[in-house]
Amino acid sequence: MSETTDRHCSLRTRRWDIFLIAALFFIGCFLYLFLAVEPGLVYFSFGDLVDFPEFSFDYSFFAERVSAPGGTAGYAGDFLSQWFYYPAAATMIIMAVAFAFWLLTFLMITTVGGVRSRLASFLPALWVVMLWGDYDHQLEPLLALLVSAAFAVAYMKLPIASASLRVAVFAAMFVFLYYAAAGASLVFAILAAIYELFAARPIAAVLIAVVAAGGAYLLGACVFFFQMPRPYLHLLVLSPLGMNLRTVSLLYLYLFLPGLMVYFGLRRKLSGPPAVSHDGKPRTIHSSLWLKPGVTAAILAGLSIGGLYFSFDANRKNLLVMNSFLRQGRWREFLVAAGEFEKLDAYDVRINYDINRALFHTGRLGDEMFFHKQGGNGLFLSGRENFGFLAQYLRMTDISYELGDVNSAEHWAYEILETEGVSPGILRRLADINLVKGQIPAARVFLKALCKDLIHGSYARRRLSLLQTDPELKTDKTIQHLRSCRLLADKAPPQSNPEQLLLDLLEANPNNPMALEYLMAVYLLTHNLDKLVANLHRLDDVGYDRIPRHWEEAILVYGSRRKEVNLYGRKISRQTQERFAKFLKIRARYRSNMKAARAALADEFGNTYFFYRMFNMPPMIQDGNNMSR
């Protein structure tokens, strides 16, 4: 009696070991995700850096989405992705997926290996968390794999001894799963075949492989007309091929689960007959690779800390932080984050472009433009830069809209809509464009479409309500300003001739601060000081009572070689004049030694137009990745 009691107490203690380690593991992962990774940042990359996971509760949308293999997993992934807008919800979704992988792996190891492993069952859950440390939002294929693992556990637990009947049940499960998860269902087939091999049913294992291979071809190629090899690869992730070794990939998790089953199956076979309990049934023993709970916890902690540290991509997080600030119009916070990112080699024309736009919105473009690296296309993208179509065209839409060139903005927005599909951002932009153009019925169409969005639908409903009480939107200062600035006739896009477009905008409405500041920035970057000085009279049109710092610096350079400049009642600040005098004095020491002069002047004057003009004389360059100081 005492021996039996001791055995039951020991089993209860071991179960509590598992639960305690699990609690500590998942609490630690939650804190890591919520405080360090901030997975909600990926939401603001949707519809910009990556395609937006479109979702609607409409039946027509549901029917279309689930009409092809993998559509069910895609529908679920798109739905859950919407909630990444909320940081806490994003973290909870990831943790729920990680917990499900832990539980399913624990059950598979118990079934195949006859052991309750404390350590190995946590590894798939850890890999799930690591994916988001790398900001790899693979929710759709991850859910497909999760469902496949769940089907595998259900199959292993079938109380059926007949091999033929088991294969028949597998075939029915496989057809259903292939429709839900496409190529990921092959993982279910592999796990089921491995189980049958270790259950001494090799014929069943072979038949399962044949059914899976043939079924995937018949369903994918013959029923849904997928091109080869898509019937087998859809929702299977092959991204590590050719990628950086730091990159965490879902493919490793796809491979890990079968590998884990083979390991524990072989271990059980090689360790001899299973132990039996007092009632004569095989006993499931507790094991953690032959380690005690304290050692297991220490190893798991070490693996977790090392894995999470290795997978965390701080640079990518900084990029997503910047992108989130940009998409929300949090310009000052964006500039702070961009100041850190600017120090990295990853700084490119896209960041330069975003910085210049943020500088204008914070009233600092004319004063701090040369505090940042500048290149040829940092004001208007050419459309040929080395980053994605979606990110380029979205930015080209934004700048055209804000300047008042709403026809160009509409053109780029429709390009995105037709090429990349629907997203809340593009629906909102098209609604605003039509409101500026006074095309209220068309604006209502886009707002009603936006109403279906889970996150931004409330904004669209408020906008539609406002149109009921104020059809002309006379209370919306932004819309009214853009109506006064917009070009009625179609013009060439800014990428082809930015100067002429900006002049046309100022002709349409001289009180267009963004058009003026961007025009003067064009003249600064191209060293066209004659035109800069000729346009100083426009300061009165926009109501500026002072001359921005970089304009002052350009005026001093111009005036040092030419006649006096008309400042229209304004003065060059004493600080700028003293800075110019000191710059010339230091520069004179080095005569023709440009390299030494640059080194001597860089620290103190690297953020001035004097320095930019002296050491960056060529006109606007066309290489989008060439950033000069």
N, C-alpha and C positions, 0 to 999 in steps of 0.2 A: 504493500500500500504506500509506504514511504517513498519507494523508488518511482512509482507512478506519479505521485504528487510532485516530486522533485522534477520529473521530466516535463510535466505540464507547466510548472513555474518557470522552467528554463525556456520553454517555447514562448510563453507570454513575454518574458524578458527580451527575448530575441526580436519578437514583433515590435516591442516598444523601442528597441534599438533602431529598427528600420524607420519607424515613424519619427523618432527624434532627429535622426540624421536627415530625413526628408524635410522636416520642418525647418531645420537650420539652413539646409541647402536652398530651399525655395524662398525663404525670407531674404537670404543673402543675395540671390539672383534678382529678386524684386527690387531691392534697394539699389543694386548696381544698375539695373535698367532705368529705373525712375530718376535716380540722381545723377548718374554719369552719362548714360547713353542718350536718354531722352528720346525714345523712339517716335514720339509724336512729331518730331522734326521731319520725318519722311513724308508726312501728309503734304507739306508745302513744296515738296519736290514733284508731287503729282500734277500733271498738266503743265509742267515746266521742264524739269530734268528727265522725267519719265512720263509715259502715258498715264492719263487719269483712269482709275478703276471705276468706270461708269456703273451706276447702280440706280435702280428704280423699283418700286413695289408694283408697278404696272404689270398686269398679267401678260400683255404683249411682249414686254421686255423680258419677263421671266421665261416665257415660252421660247423666245428666240435664243436666249442665253443658254438654256439647257437642252437645246435641240441637237447638239453634237456631243460626241464623247468628251468628257472633261468639263462640260458646261456646268454641271452641278457643283463641282469643286470651285470652278471659276466664279459662279454666282455667290457662293458662300464667302470666298476670298474677297470679292469686290464689296460685299456687304460689310464684312468686318473691317475692311480697309477704311471705310468712311469714318469709323469711330477713332481712327488714329489722330483725328483733329483734336481729340482730348487726351492729354498726356497720360493721365491715370488709366483711362480706358485702353489706350495702346499697350501700356505695361501689363494690364490684367489679361488682355487677349493673348499676348506672348506667353505669359506665365501659365495660362490655361492650356495652351498647346504643349508647352514644355512638360507640365504635369501629366497630360494625357500620354505623352511619349514615355515618360518614366513608368507609369502604371502598366502600359501595354508591354514595354520591354521586360518589366518584372514578371509579368504573367507568362510571356514567351519563354524566358529563361527557366522559370519554374516548371513549365510544361515539358520543354525539350530536354533540359539538363537535370531536372529533378532537384534543383537547389534554389534557395531564395538568396540571390546575390544582393548584398548591400551596395556594392561599388559599381558593377558593370551596368546595372539598370539606370544609373544616373547619367551615364555618358551621352545617350541621345538627347536627353533634356538639356544637358550642358551645351551640346552643339547647337541646339535651337536658340539658346540665349546668345551664343557666340555669333550667330548669323546677324543679329541686330546690332551687335557691337561693331560689325563691319558695315552696318546700314544696308544690308542686302535684303530688301523687302521681297521675300519669296513666299508670301503667304499662300497663294493658290497652289503651287506644287507641294508645299509643305502639308497643306490640308489633304491633298490627294494621297500623299504618303501615309499620313496619319490614318485615314480611312482604310487604306490597304493593310496597315498593321492591325487595325481593329478586326477586319475581316479574317486575317490570318489567325488571330487569337480565337475568334469564334469558330473557325474551322478546326483548330487543334482541340477545342473543347467538345467537339461533336461526339455524342455517345453512340457511335456507329463503328462496328468492327469490320463489316464487309468492305473490302477494297473497292469493288465495283460501285457499291452504293455511295461510298465516300467520293469517288470520282464524279459520279452524277451530281451530287450535291455541290461539289466544287465547280462544275461547269455552270450550274445555275447561278451560283454566287459570282463567278467570274464575269458572266454576261452583264449582270446588274452593275458590278463594280466598274467594268470597262466603260459603261455608259456614264458613270458618275466621275471616274478619275482617269480615264484614257490609259496612256502608257504606264502610269504609276501602278495599275492593276497587275503588271508583270512582277512587281515586288511581292504582291500577295501570292502569285503562283510560285515564285522561288521559295518563299517561306513555307508554303504548304508542301512543296516537293521535298524540302529539307526535312520537314517533320515526318513525312511518310518514310523517307530513307531510314531515319533513326528509329522509327516504329516498326522496322523490318517489313515494310510493304513496298519493295522496290518497283514492282509493276505499277502500283498506284502512282508512285513518283514520276515514272516515265510517262504514264498516261496524262498526268496533270501537265507536264511540260508540253506534250503534243496538243492538248486541248487549249492551253494558253497561247501557244505560238499560232495555231490554226485559227483560234477564235479571234485573236487580235487582228489577223489579216482579213478574215471574212467580215468582221464588224467594221474595221477601219477602212479598208480598201474597197470592199464590195458593197457595203451598206451605206457608208457615209462618204465614200469616194475620196478618202485621203490619199495624197501622193506618197509613195514609198520614200523614205522609211518612216513617215509620220505616224502610221498606225501603231508603231512600236515606241516612238520617241516623244510623242506629244505629252507634255507635263513631266517628262524625264529631264533632269537638269544636267547638262554637260559643260557647264561654264568653266571649270578649272583648267580646261585644255588651253594652254598658251597664256595663262594668267599668272600674275605675281604670286609667289609662294605665300605671301601674307594673306591672300584672299581666302576667306572662309567660304566654303561652298556646300550647298545642299546635297550635291552628288555624293560627298563622302558619307552623309547620313544614309542615303539610299544603299550604299555599299556596306555600311557598317552593320545594319540590322541582320542581313543574311550571314555576314561573317561571324557575328556574335552567336547566332544560332548554331552554326557549324562548330564553333569552338566548344560551346557547352554540350552539344550533342556528342562530340568526340571525347570530351572529358568524361562524360557519363559512361560511354562505351568502354573506355580504357580503364576506368576505375572498378570494373567488375559488376556483378549483380547488384541491384539496388537494395538498400537496407529495408527490412520489413518491420512493421510496428507489431505490437502485442496481439493485434487481431489478424495478422498475416498479410496485410496489404502493404504495397511498396510505400516507403516513407519518404516524404519530401524533406530533405535536410536543409538546414540553414548554412549558408556559406558566403564568404566574401573573399573569394580567392584565397581561402585558408587563413584569413586575417581576423583578428579580434575587432570588436566595434570601435574602440578608441583609435586603433591603427587605421582602420578603414576610413573613419572620419578625417583623420589627418591627411591621408592620401587624397581623399576626395577634395578636401580644402585646397591642397597644393595644386591638384589638377585644375580646379575651378579658377583659382587665382591666376595661375599661369596661362590657362586657356583664354580667360576673359581679358587679361592684360595683352596677350599676343594678338587677339582678334580686334581689340578696340582701335579704331582708326580716328585719331584726334583731328587730323587734317580734313577728313571727310565730314566729321561733325562740324568743324568750323565752317565748311562750305555750306552745309545744310542750315546752320544757324543764320548765316548771312542770307541765304535764300529765303528763310522764313521771315526775317525782318523785311526783306525786300518785298515779298508778296503781301505783307500786311501794311506796307507803307510806314514802317518804323525806321525812318531814315537815319536818325542820330545813332540809334543802336546799331544799325547796319554799318555805319562808318567806323564805329569803334571796333566791331568785329573784323571789318575789312582791313583796318590798320594792322592787325596781327597777321592776317592771311597774306598781306602784301609782301611780307618778308620772305615768303616761301617761293620756291621755283615754280609752283603751280599757278602763280599769278599770271593772268592772261588778259586778252582784250575784253572778254566778257566781264571780268571783275572791274577793269578800267571803265568800261561803259556804265556799269551799275554805280560805281563810285561817282562818276560825273553827274549822273542823274540824281543821286542822293545829295550831292553837294548843292545842286540847284534847289532842291526841295527844302534844304535847310538854310538857304540864303548865303551859301559859302562858295559857290562855283568861281566867281570872279576874284575871291580872296585866297582860296586854298587849292585851286586846281593843280598847281605845281608842287603841292605838298605830297602828291601821289605820282606814281609812274604814269607817263602818258605815251600813247602810241597813235598810229595813224587813224585807226577806226574806233577810237575810244569815245567818240561822240555819236556817230551813226555807223552801225554795223553794215558791212558790205554784203552780207548774205553768203560769203564764201569762207567764213571763219571755221576753225577746226573744232567745232562742237555741234551738238545736235540741232537738227532742223527745228524741233519744237522750241527749244530755248532761244534760238535766234529769232524766229518769227514772232514769238510772244513779246520779246523785247522791242522788236521793230514796230509791233502793234502799239505797245505802250507809249513809246516816245512819239509816234505820229499822233496818237490821240491827245496826249498832253500838250503838244505844240499847237493843236488845232487843225492839223492836216487829217481830218476825220475820214476823207475818202481813201487815203492810203492805209489808214488804220483799219478801215472796213475790208479793204483788199487783203491785207495780211491775216486778219481774223478769219475770213472765209477760207483762206488757204489752210489755216490750222484746222478749222472745222471739217473740211473735206478730206484732209490728209490724215489727221490724228484722231478725229472723232470728237464727241461731246465731252465737255468738262465745265464745271461751274464757272471757272474764270473766264472762259471764252464766251459762254452764254451771257455773263454779266457785262462783258466788254461790248458785245454786239447789241445788247439792250441799251447801254449807255450811248453808243454811237448813233443808234436810231433816235434816241431821245434828243441828242444834240441836233440832229438833222430834222427834227420835228416830225419824224415818221412814227407817230404814237402807236398805230395798230401793229406795225412790225415789232416795235419795242415790247408790246404786250405779249406777242408770240414767244419771244425769248424769255421774258419774265415768267410766263406760265410754264415753260419748259424747266426753268430754274426752280420753280416751286416744288418740283418732284425730288429735288436733292435733299438728302436727309439733314445736311448741315447748313446749307445756304438757302434752303427753302423759305425760312422766316424772313430773310432779307428781301427776297423777291415778293413775298406777300405784302410786306410793308411798302415796297415800291409801288405795287399795283394799287394799294389803298391810297397812297399819296396822289396817284394819277386821277383817282376819283374826285378828290377834293381840289386838286391843283393841276388841271390837265396841261397847262403850259409850263409847269415846274418853275414858277416865278420865285419860289422860296429856295430853290437849289442854286447857290451861287456858282458852283463849279459848272453846272450845265449852262447857266446863263453866260458865264465868261467864255466858255468854249464856243457857244453860238456866235458870240461877237467876234471871235478870232478865226473861225473856220473859213477855209477856202471854198468858195462855191464851185469853182471850176476844177477839174482834175488837173493835177500837176505831176511832173516827174517825181518819183519817190526821192527822199533825202539822200539815199545812197548814191544816186547818179549825179546830183549837183546840190549839195547841202546849202551852199551859199545862196543860190537863187531861190530855193524853196523858202529859206528864212527871210529873205528880202520880200518875197511875195506875201508871207504871213504878216510881216510888219506893215506892208502896204495895205493889207486888208484891215488890220487893227494895229496902230502904232503902240497901243498899250498892251503889249504881249511880252512880259518880262522874260519868259523862257526863250522865245524866239530871239530876243535881243542878246541875252547872255550866251546862247549857243552860237549866234553869229559872231560875237566878239571872241568866243573860244576858238572858233574856226580860224579867225584871223591870227590869233596868238599862236596856234599850232602850226600854221603855214607861214608865220613871220610876215604877214601882209599888213604892216603897220600903217601904210597909207590909208587903207580902207578902214582900219580900226579908228584912226583919228577922225576920218571923214564921217563916222557914224556916232561920234560923241554927243551930237545934238539930240540923239534919241533918249538920252538920260532924262530929259525933261518929259518926254512922252510917257515913260513908265514911272515917273515920280521919284527917281533916286536922287537924294540930296547930297550924295558923295560919290566919288569914283572908286570902284573896287580896286583892291591892292594891286592885282596883276595888271590891270589896265593902267594904273599909275606907273608901274615899272616899265610897261611897253611905251608909254608916252615919254618917259625920261630917255629911253633908248632912242626913240624917234627924234626928240627935241635936241639931243646932243649932237646931231649931225644936220639938222634942218632948222627951218625957221620956227618961231614960237607957235605953240599950239593953242587954239581957242578952247578953253575949258568951260565955257558957258557959265561963268560965275563961280566955278568951283576951284579948289586949290589942291595941289599935290601935297600930301601929308609930310610933315617934317621927318618922320621916321623913315619914309620911303626915300626921301632925298638923301638922308644920311647913309642909308644902306647902299644906295647906288654909288655914292662917293667912295665909300669904303671898298666896295667891290672893284671899282676902277683902279684904286690905289694898289690893292693886292695883285690885281691882274697885271699891272704895269711892271711888277717885279720880275715876271717870268717871260716877258716879251714873246718870242715865238715858241716857247716850250709849252705846248698845249697840255701835255700829259701832266707836267708838274703843276701847271696852273689849275687844272681840274682837281687834282688832289688837294691843293691848298684851299680851294674855294668850296669844295663839296659840303663839308660839315655845316658851315654857316650860311651858305647861299644856295644850297641844293634845292631849296623849296621856292626859288624865285624865278621870274621870267628872265632875269639877266642871265642866270646860269643856263636855263633851257636854250636861250637864243645863242649863247656862246658855244655850247657844246652839242647842240642838236639842230644844226642849221638846215639839213635836208628837209624838203617839204613833207607833207603827210605821206607816210609810208603805207603800203598796201598789205604788208605781212601782218596778219591779225595777231600773231603771237609775239611780235617784236615790241617789247615795252622798253622805252628809253627813260632815262631820268633827266 
